[in-house]
Amino acid sequence: MISRPDHITSCDNALTALSLLAKPFIDPSVCHDGIEQVEENKLPAIVKRLLVHQNHMTTTLQDHHGEPVELRVLRHHMHEHFYTREILLTLPISNTIVEYGIVRLDLEALSSDVHDEILAKHRPLGEILIAHDVLRRIEPRWMLRLSPQAAIWQNVEFLHSVKSVVSQENFGRIGIIYCHHKPAIELFEVVLNVSPSDNGRHQS
């Protein structure tokens, strides 16, 4: 009998949680090489604004860049009712990558119409949850710093042709989305193509 995967709710630190989320795609023993957990006050100001909140990254990035984002699914994996996928969010006009992520969903915690649309891979997750008015609570748990040499970048095939995206230090977060009070969605989200002087469409 196949054992039920653990939830990151049982993890006591970011690197253990990352190993669990990335397991279908990246060797858990090396996936966190070049990545460290950081405190919120160590984040650059613009990165903090993009990561430290309880909103969907879909809407946060759309507001910041001033245009809709599109979903690209790089790889996906199904284990029982747990669906994990490795994704990019891009700006369609400039074809700029603005997020890399790994998302794991407990499909049993979502209604059939919601998980069917997620499995169709056409729309970003946040956009789908908002459109279906799913009762949800977003809980960021840990912030991360990724070096340009982070092992995880060696496993993201699409990014290999876009070296500039990961040629600098990047930052991300690991969090949970509770849907109808259940931990339904676990996320590792890294914002990309953000410079310390970038204020997006909203100038301070």
Secondary structure, 3 states (H helix, E strand, C coil): CCCCCCCHHHCCCHHHHHHHHHCCCCCCCCCCCCEEEECHHHCCHHHHHHHCCCCCHHHHHHHHHCCCCEEEEEEEEEECCEEEEEEEEEECCCCEEEEEEEEEEEHHHCCHHHHHHHHHCCCCHHHHHHHCCCCEEEEEEEEEEECCCCHHHHHCHHHHHCHHHHCCCEEEEEEEEEECCEEEEEEEEEECCCCCCCCCCCCC
